[in-house]
Amino acid sequence: MGLAACGYEAATEVAAPATTATAAATTPAAEPTATAIASKTDKELCEEANKAADSFKKAILVLAQSGASEIAPADAKAMLEDFAAQLTTASEGADSEVATAIKAQAAASEKAAQAKDPASALDSAETTNASKQINAGCKKAGVTTNF
């Protein structure tokens, strides 16, 4: 999911002090129990992935409202690492096609976070493919997503 794919194209040119993004991007995700992991449906997976995407988008909005001209690499890294962690937690223990797509999105986000320019690295074929698979799988499960 590229930053532009979130519907926030202008936000890709905005940055803020590292403390702003770090605070916005480090909302801890609740740890699922073994029972919750075993019983997740695709609908539940999609809803959890959607929550992670919403959190990511909110972090982008915080940065966009700061007035800086672009997202600092450290801020993008923090946001992407948090996003990847939330997606990993959401898909933990599941093995459906939706879960596989969510795991692929998490891996692509983590990979982008480690790049010199994380925001640009997120705009990749790997991310685009995972996003399409999540959206298609979640649509079948009755959940509208916008990855």
KAMO-V88739 format. One record per residue. N is the residue number from 1. SS is DSSP state (H for helix, E for strand, - for the rest). Layout:
n->{N/N}
ss->{SS/SS}
//
This chain:
n->{1/2/3/4/5/6/7/8/9/10/11/12/13/14/15/16/17/18/19/20/21/22/23/24/25/26/27/28/29/30/31/32/33/34/35/36/37/38/39/40/41/42/43/44/45/46/47/48/49/50/51/52/53/54/55/56/57/58/59/60/61/62/63/64/65/66/67/68/69/70/71/72/73/74/75/76/77/78/79/80/81/82/83/84/85/86/87/88/89/90/91/92/93/94/95/96/97/98/99/100/101/102/103/104/105/106/107/108/109/110/111/112/113/114/115/116/117/118/119/120/121/122/123/124/125/126/127/128/129/130/131/132/133/134/135/136/137/138/139/140/141/142/143/144/145/146/147}
ss->{-/-/-/H/H/H/-/-/H/H/H/H/H/-/-/-/-/H/H/H/H/H/H/H/H/-/-/-/-/-/-/-/-/H/H/H/H/H/-/-/-/H/H/H/H/H/H/H/H/H/H/H/H/H/H/H/H/H/H/H/H/H/H/H/-/-/-/-/-/-/-/-/H/H/H/H/H/H/H/H/H/H/H/H/H/H/H/H/H/H/H/-/-/-/-/-/H/H/H/H/H/H/H/H/H/H/H/H/H/H/H/H/H/-/-/-/-/H/H/H/H/-/-/-/H/H/H/H/H/H/H/H/H/H/H/H/H/H/H/H/-/-/-/-/-/-/-}
//
